[in-house]
Amino acid sequence: VGGGGPGSRVGAHGDLSQRVADLEERLSVEVEELKRSLGVERTARGVVEEAVKELQAARSAHQTCRAQHAALTTRMDYLEGSLTKTDERHRESFDELRGLHDHVHGKVSESDRGLSACCRRVDQLERGVSETVDKHRTALDDMTSRFDELHGRLQRHHSASQERDAD
């Protein structure tokens, strides 16, 4: 069985050679599988790195939007305050003009021409004040609409960023 004859040695070498060949073949297959796995992992890593870059760009854009949103809020507050003050001044001016009109009307009742000129001027001023107030209100409504639109876009962007971050 375990004799030391020359025939048994050749047989053992033949078995050993076969085992080495089998091992080499299995190792070769495993190496090829590992190479494919490594290629897949490298591709996946590239995809992940690209996604990270996109997320970083989105984050930067989001931070820019937040800064713009804050700036718009500040500007809207300023415009609302300014329009309120302008409206108050126009109302005061209008009240003043109305009082002046009443005074002039009482003083110049015998002069139709003077009265009609004064009435025309007050009417022009009333229209001017009314148009100015309307323009200011329209501008305020427009800015509010823009602000709401930007705020909605910012919220959608923020939600999308959170969803991507969650993934």
Accessible surface in RSA format (square Angstrom, percent):
REM  Atomic radii and reference values for relative SASA: ProtOr
REM  Chains: A
REM  Algorithm: Lee & Richards
REM  Probe-radius: 1.40
REM  Slices: 20
REM RES _ NUM      All-atoms   Total-Side   Main-Chain    Non-polar    All polar
REM                ABS   REL    ABS   REL    ABS   REL    ABS   REL    ABS   REL
RES VAL A   1   204.90 134.8 128.11 116.0  76.79 185.0 140.68 122.2  64.22 174.2
RES GLY A   2    76.70  94.6   0.00   N/A  76.70  94.6  40.64 111.5  36.06  80.8
RES GLY A   3    49.80  61.4   0.00   N/A  49.80  61.4  40.41 110.9   9.39  21.0
RES GLY A   4    83.65 103.2   0.00   N/A  83.65 103.2  41.36 113.5  42.28  94.7
RES GLY A   5    33.63  41.5   0.00   N/A  33.63  41.5  28.04  76.9   5.59  12.5
RES PRO A   6   114.65  83.6 108.82  99.2   5.84  21.2 113.93  94.1   0.73   4.5
RES GLY A   7    58.59  72.2   0.00   N/A  58.59  72.2  42.34 116.2  16.25  36.4
RES SER A   8    58.59  49.5  38.34  51.2  20.24  46.6  44.79  95.4  13.79  19.3
RES ARG A   9   165.95  69.7 162.81  83.0   3.14   7.5  45.44  62.1 120.51  73.0
RES VAL A  10   109.59  72.1 107.15  97.0   2.43   5.9 108.22  94.0   1.37   3.7
RES GLY A  11    38.17  47.1   0.00   N/A  38.17  47.1  36.34  99.7   1.83   4.1
RES ALA A  12    60.68  55.8  49.82  76.9  10.85  24.7  55.41  78.0   5.26  13.9
RES HIS A  13   109.26  59.7 107.75  74.9   1.51   3.9  76.18  78.5  33.08  38.5
RES GLY A  14    40.21  49.6   0.00   N/A  40.21  49.6  34.27  94.1   5.93  13.3
RES ASP A  15    97.12  68.0  94.69  94.2   2.43   5.8  22.56  53.1  74.56  74.4
RES LEU A  16    97.00  54.0  94.78  67.8   2.22   5.6  95.96  67.4   1.04   2.8
RES SER A  17    71.18  60.1  61.47  82.0   9.71  22.4  36.64  78.0  34.54  48.4
RES GLN A  18   104.50  58.4 100.67  73.6   3.82   9.1  41.96  89.3  62.54  47.4
RES ARG A  19   159.48  67.0 157.77  80.4   1.70   4.1  44.70  61.1 114.78  69.6
RES VAL A  20    68.29  44.9  68.03  61.6   0.26   0.6  68.29  59.3   0.00   0.0
RES ALA A  21    47.39  43.6  42.33  65.3   5.06  11.5  43.89  61.8   3.49   9.3
RES ASP A  22    60.26  42.2  58.20  57.9   2.06   4.9  17.28  40.7  42.98  42.9
RES LEU A  23    87.17  48.5  87.17  62.4   0.00   0.0  87.17  61.2   0.00   0.0
RES GLU A  24   109.88  63.1 103.92  78.6   5.96  14.2  39.52  76.4  70.36  57.4
RES GLU A  25   117.45  67.4 110.42  83.5   7.03  16.7  36.68  70.9  80.77  65.9
RES ARG A  26   142.81  60.0 140.64  71.7   2.17   5.2  62.34  85.2  80.47  48.8
RES LEU A  27   102.11  56.9 102.09  73.0   0.02   0.1 102.11  71.7   0.00   0.0
RES SER A  28    62.64  52.9  54.91  73.3   7.74  17.8  29.17  62.1  33.47  46.9
RES VAL A  29    78.53  51.7  76.13  68.9   2.39   5.8  78.51  68.2   0.02   0.1
RES GLU A  30    90.28  51.8  89.59  67.8   0.68   1.6  26.92  52.1  63.36  51.7
RES VAL A  31    67.95  44.7  67.66  61.3   0.29   0.7  67.85  59.0   0.10   0.3
RES GLU A  32    79.07  45.4  78.98  59.8   0.08   0.2  28.63  55.4  50.43  41.2
RES GLU A  33    84.98  48.8  83.28  63.0   1.70   4.0  22.51  43.5  62.47  51.0
RES LEU A  34   122.10  68.0 118.93  85.1   3.17   8.0 119.27  83.8   2.83   7.6
RES LYS A  35   123.30  60.2 113.53  69.7   9.77  23.3  71.03  63.9  52.27  55.7
RES ARG A  36   149.90  62.9 141.06  71.9   8.84  21.0  78.00 106.6  71.90  43.6
RES SER A  37    53.80  45.5  48.14  64.2   5.67  13.1  21.56  45.9  32.25  45.2
RES LEU A  38    81.71  45.5  79.50  56.9   2.21   5.5  81.19  57.0   0.52   1.4
RES GLY A  39    32.91  40.6   0.00   N/A  32.91  40.6  31.07  85.3   1.84   4.1
RES VAL A  40   103.59  68.2 100.14  90.7   3.44   8.3 102.16  88.8   1.43   3.9
RES GLU A  41   111.75  64.2 106.69  80.7   5.06  12.1  39.04  75.5  72.72  59.4
RES ARG A  42   158.60  66.6 148.54  75.7  10.05  23.9  54.54  74.5 104.06  63.1
RES THR A  43    93.30  66.4  83.07  84.2  10.22  24.4  65.19  87.6  28.11  42.5
RES ALA A  44    50.08  46.1  44.15  68.1   5.93  13.5  49.69  70.0   0.39   1.0
RES ARG A  45   162.35  68.2 157.33  80.2   5.02  12.0  50.07  68.4 112.28  68.0
RES GLY A  46    33.70  41.6   0.00   N/A  33.70  41.6  28.15  77.2   5.55  12.4
RES VAL A  47    97.61  64.2  93.23  84.4   4.38  10.6  95.84  83.3   1.77   4.8
RES VAL A  48    89.27  58.7  88.22  79.9   1.05   2.5  89.27  77.6   0.00   0.0
RES GLU A  49    82.65  47.4  80.24  60.7   2.41   5.7  32.51  62.9  50.14  40.9
RES GLU A  50    90.75  52.1  89.87  68.0   0.89   2.1  35.52  68.7  55.23  45.1
RES ALA A  51    43.74  40.2  40.67  62.8   3.07   7.0  42.95  60.5   0.80   2.1
RES VAL A  52    67.87  44.7  67.87  61.4   0.00   0.0  67.87  59.0   0.00   0.0
RES LYS A  53   129.77  63.3 124.29  76.3   5.48  13.1  72.79  65.5  56.98  60.7
RES GLU A  54   104.88  60.2  98.32  74.4   6.57  15.6  36.59  70.8  68.30  55.8
RES LEU A  55    52.16  29.1  49.16  35.2   3.00   7.5  49.32  34.6   2.84   7.6
RES GLN A  56   112.90  63.1 105.97  77.4   6.94  16.5  40.42  86.0  72.49  55.0
RES ALA A  57    65.12  59.9  51.53  79.5  13.60  30.9  59.88  84.3   5.24  13.9
RES ALA A  58    14.31  13.2   8.62  13.3   5.69  13.0  13.11  18.5   1.20   3.2
RES ARG A  59   158.86  66.7 154.45  78.7   4.41  10.5  48.09  65.7 110.77  67.1
RES SER A  60    61.96  52.4  59.30  79.1   2.66   6.1  26.12  55.6  35.84  50.2
RES ALA A  61    47.51  43.7  39.93  61.6   7.58  17.2  46.49  65.5   1.02   2.7
RES HIS A  62    19.48  10.6  19.48  13.5   0.00   0.0  18.01  18.6   1.47   1.7
RES GLN A  63    94.09  52.6  87.67  64.1   6.42  15.3  33.37  71.0  60.72  46.1
RES THR A  64    69.15  49.2  63.92  64.8   5.23  12.5  45.67  61.3  23.47  35.5
RES CYS A  65    47.07  35.6  44.23  49.3   2.84   6.7   4.41  11.2  42.65  46.0
RES ARG A  66   144.13  60.5 139.11  70.9   5.03  12.0  23.05  31.5 121.09  73.4
RES ALA A  67    64.50  59.3  51.08  78.8  13.42  30.5  59.58  83.9   4.92  13.0
RES GLN A  68   103.33  57.8 100.54  73.5   2.79   6.6  35.02  74.6  68.31  51.8
RES HIS A  69    44.10  24.1  41.51  28.9   2.58   6.6  24.88  25.6  19.22  22.4
RES ALA A  70    56.47  51.9  51.07  78.8   5.40  12.3  55.49  78.1   0.98   2.6
RES ALA A  71    50.74  46.6  42.63  65.8   8.11  18.4  50.07  70.5   0.67   1.8
RES LEU A  72    34.07  19.0  34.07  24.4   0.00   0.0  34.07  23.9   0.00   0.0
RES THR A  73    49.50  35.2  49.36  50.0   0.14   0.3  47.91  64.4   1.60   2.4
RES THR A  74    90.99  64.7  88.38  89.6   2.61   6.2  63.94  85.9  27.05  40.9
RES ARG A  75   144.46  60.7 142.87  72.8   1.59   3.8  39.51  54.0 104.95  63.6
RES MET A  76    12.11   6.3  12.11   8.0   0.00   0.0  11.46   9.7   0.65   0.9
RES ASP A  77    86.81  60.8  77.15  76.8   9.66  22.8  28.57  67.2  58.24  58.1
RES TYR A  78   155.84  72.8 146.15  83.2   9.69  25.2 111.89  84.1  43.95  54.2
RES LEU A  79    60.46  33.7  60.46  43.3   0.00   0.0  60.46  42.5   0.00   0.0
RES GLU A  80    74.08  42.5  72.79  55.1   1.30   3.1  19.46  37.6  54.63  44.6
RES GLY A  81    30.72  37.9   0.00   N/A  30.72  37.9  29.51  81.0   1.21   2.7
RES SER A  82    38.73  32.7  32.67  43.6   6.06  13.9   8.72  18.6  30.01  42.0
RES LEU A  83    25.62  14.3  23.86  17.1   1.76   4.4  24.21  17.0   1.41   3.8
RES THR A  84    73.58  52.3  68.56  69.5   5.01  11.9  48.73  65.5  24.84  37.6
RES LYS A  85   134.62  65.7 133.64  82.0   0.99   2.3  77.05  69.4  57.57  61.3
RES THR A  86    19.05  13.6  19.05  19.3   0.00   0.0  10.75  14.4   8.30  12.6
RES ASP A  87    33.10  23.2  31.90  31.7   1.20   2.8  15.13  35.6  17.97  17.9
RES GLU A  88    90.29  51.8  88.72  67.1   1.57   3.7  30.89  59.7  59.40  48.5
RES ARG A  89   141.35  59.3 140.04  71.4   1.31   3.1  65.84  90.0  75.51  45.8
RES HIS A  90    41.38  22.6  40.18  27.9   1.20   3.1  23.71  24.4  17.66  20.6
RES ARG A  91   126.40  53.1 124.65  63.5   1.75   4.2  50.19  68.6  76.21  46.2
RES GLU A  92   109.86  63.1 105.21  79.6   4.66  11.1  41.67  80.6  68.19  55.7
RES SER A  93    50.25  42.5  48.01  64.1   2.23   5.1  18.75  39.9  31.49  44.1
RES PHE A  94    61.98  31.0  61.92  38.4   0.06   0.2  61.92  37.5   0.06   0.2
RES ASP A  95    95.01  66.6  84.63  84.2  10.38  24.5  29.10  68.5  65.91  65.7
RES GLU A  96   133.23  76.5 120.44  91.1  12.79  30.5  49.86  96.4  83.36  68.1
RES LEU A  97    38.00  21.2  37.79  27.0   0.22   0.5  37.82  26.6   0.18   0.5
RES ARG A  98    99.88  41.9  99.17  50.6   0.71   1.7  38.67  52.9  61.21  37.1
RES GLY A  99    39.09  48.2   0.00   N/A  39.09  48.2  33.16  91.0   5.93  13.3
RES LEU A 100   100.04  55.7  93.98  67.2   6.06  15.2  97.97  68.8   2.07   5.6
RES HIS A 101    28.41  15.5  28.00  19.5   0.41   1.0  24.57  25.3   3.84   4.5
RES ASP A 102    87.73  61.5  76.52  76.2  11.21  26.5  30.48  71.7  57.25  57.1
RES HIS A 103   107.35  58.7  95.70  66.5  11.65  29.8  63.00  64.9  44.35  51.6
RES VAL A 104    35.17  23.1  34.72  31.4   0.45   1.1  35.17  30.6   0.00   0.0
RES HIS A 105    82.66  45.2  82.40  57.3   0.26   0.7  52.27  53.9  30.39  35.4
RES GLY A 106    56.57  69.8   0.00   N/A  56.57  69.8  36.71 100.7  19.86  44.5
RES LYS A 107   139.26  67.9 117.81  72.3  21.45  51.1  67.06  60.4  72.20  76.9
RES VAL A 108    39.61  26.1  39.35  35.6   0.26   0.6  39.61  34.4   0.00   0.0
RES SER A 109    67.93  57.4  51.86  69.2  16.07  37.0  29.52  62.9  38.41  53.8
RES GLU A 110   147.91  84.9 110.89  83.9  37.02  88.1  70.82 137.0  77.10  62.9
RES SER A 111    43.24  36.5  36.82  49.1   6.42  14.8  26.28  56.0  16.96  23.8
RES ASP A 112   111.93  78.4 104.69 104.2   7.23  17.1  36.24  85.3  75.69  75.5
RES ARG A 113   203.87  85.6 196.87 100.4   7.01  16.7  80.46 110.0 123.42  74.8
RES GLY A 114    29.91  36.9   0.00   N/A  29.91  36.9  24.41  67.0   5.50  12.3
RES LEU A 115    31.13  17.3  31.13  22.3   0.00   0.0  31.13  21.9   0.00   0.0
RES SER A 116    46.14  39.0  41.43  55.3   4.71  10.8  38.01  80.9   8.13  11.4
RES ALA A 117    46.13  42.4  40.14  61.9   5.98  13.6  40.91  57.6   5.22  13.8
RES CYS A 118    26.30  19.9  19.86  22.1   6.44  15.1  12.41  31.4  13.89  15.0
RES CYS A 119    41.23  31.2  40.42  45.1   0.82   1.9  19.79  50.1  21.44  23.1
RES ARG A 120   140.66  59.1 138.62  70.7   2.04   4.8  65.99  90.2  74.67  45.3
RES ARG A 121   133.28  56.0 131.61  67.1   1.67   4.0  50.63  69.2  82.65  50.1
RES VAL A 122    10.55   6.9  10.55   9.6   0.00   0.0  10.55   9.2   0.00   0.0
RES ASP A 123    65.08  45.6  63.98  63.7   1.10   2.6   9.87  23.2  55.21  55.1
RES GLN A 124    93.31  52.2  85.23  62.3   8.08  19.2  19.95  42.5  73.36  55.6
RES LEU A 125    43.51  24.2  41.71  29.8   1.80   4.5  43.29  30.4   0.22   0.6
RES GLU A 126    40.40  23.2  37.05  28.0   3.35   8.0  16.30  31.5  24.10  19.7
RES ARG A 127   134.12  56.3 131.64  67.1   2.48   5.9  62.85  85.9  71.27  43.2
RES GLY A 128    31.02  38.2   0.00   N/A  31.02  38.2  30.11  82.6   0.91   2.0
RES VAL A 129    25.15  16.5  23.77  21.5   1.38   3.3  24.38  21.2   0.77   2.1
RES SER A 130    58.37  49.3  51.99  69.4   6.38  14.7  30.16  64.2  28.21  39.5
RES GLU A 131    93.77  53.8  92.34  69.9   1.44   3.4  32.34  62.6  61.43  50.2
RES THR A 132    40.90  29.1  40.45  41.0   0.46   1.1  16.74  22.5  24.16  36.5
RES VAL A 133    19.64  12.9  19.02  17.2   0.62   1.5  19.64  17.1   0.00   0.0
RES ASP A 134    77.07  54.0  74.64  74.3   2.43   5.7  25.53  60.1  51.54  51.4
RES LYS A 135   144.75  70.6 137.29  84.2   7.46  17.8  87.19  78.5  57.57  61.3
RES HIS A 136    55.04  30.1  54.66  38.0   0.38   1.0  45.04  46.4  10.00  11.6
RES ARG A 137   123.26  51.8 122.16  62.3   1.11   2.6  53.27  72.8  69.99  42.4
RES THR A 138    90.65  64.5  87.42  88.6   3.23   7.7  64.52  86.7  26.12  39.5
RES ALA A 139    49.05  45.1  41.98  64.8   7.07  16.1  48.86  68.8   0.19   0.5
RES LEU A 140    49.26  27.4  48.14  34.4   1.11   2.8  49.23  34.6   0.03   0.1
RES ASP A 141    94.43  66.1  88.42  88.0   6.00  14.2  27.68  65.2  66.74  66.6
RES ASP A 142    61.16  42.8  55.35  55.1   5.81  13.7  18.89  44.5  42.27  42.2
RES MET A 143    38.21  19.8  37.74  25.0   0.47   1.1  26.19  22.3  12.01  15.9
RES THR A 144    52.94  37.7  52.94  53.7   0.00   0.0  47.60  63.9   5.34   8.1
RES SER A 145    66.89  56.5  58.96  78.7   7.94  18.3  28.75  61.2  38.14  53.4
RES ARG A 146   133.16  55.9 131.70  67.1   1.46   3.5  40.86  55.8  92.30  55.9
RES PHE A 147    47.17  23.6  45.45  28.2   1.72   4.5  46.74  28.3   0.43   1.2
RES ASP A 148    83.83  58.7  74.46  74.1   9.38  22.2  28.30  66.6  55.54  55.4
RES GLU A 149   102.85  59.0  91.15  69.0  11.70  27.9  38.97  75.4  63.89  52.2
RES LEU A 150    65.50  36.5  62.38  44.6   3.12   7.8  62.48  43.9   3.02   8.1
RES HIS A 151    62.30  34.1  62.30  43.3   0.00   0.0  23.24  24.0  39.06  45.5
RES GLY A 152    18.82  23.2   0.00   N/A  18.82  23.2  18.22  50.0   0.60   1.4
RES ARG A 153   127.24  53.4 122.35  62.4   4.89  11.6  28.74  39.3  98.50  59.7
RES LEU A 154    23.53  13.1  20.21  14.5   3.32   8.4  23.05  16.2   0.49   1.3
RES GLN A 155    98.38  55.0  95.32  69.7   3.06   7.3  32.65  69.5  65.74  49.9
RES ARG A 156   153.64  64.5 146.14  74.5   7.50  17.8  79.40 108.5  74.23  45.0
RES HIS A 157    47.62  26.0  42.52  29.6   5.11  13.1  29.81  30.7  17.81  20.7
RES HIS A 158    71.51  39.1  71.51  49.7   0.00   0.0  56.89  58.6  14.62  17.0
RES SER A 159    54.02  45.7  52.60  70.2   1.42   3.3  24.43  52.0  29.60  41.5
RES ALA A 160    37.14  34.2  34.16  52.7   2.99   6.8  36.27  51.1   0.88   2.3
RES SER A 161    14.48  12.2  14.37  19.2   0.10   0.2  14.48  30.8   0.00   0.0
RES GLN A 162    98.12  54.9  93.58  68.4   4.54  10.8  31.38  66.8  66.75  50.6
RES GLU A 163   116.27  66.8 112.13  84.8   4.14   9.9  43.42  84.0  72.86  59.5
RES ARG A 164    94.81  39.8  87.90  44.8   6.92  16.5  50.79  69.4  44.02  26.7
RES ASP A 165   103.00  72.1  73.14  72.8  29.86  70.6  29.55  69.5  73.45  73.3
RES ALA A 166    88.98  81.8  47.38  73.1  41.61  94.6  59.00  83.1  29.99  79.4
RES ASP A 167   156.43 109.6  93.85  93.4  62.58 148.0  47.20 111.1 109.23 108.9
END  Absolute sums over single chains surface
CHAIN  1 A    13316.2      11798.1       1518.0       7469.2       5847.0
END  Absolute sums over all chains
TOTAL         13316.2      11798.1       1518.0       7469.2       5847.0
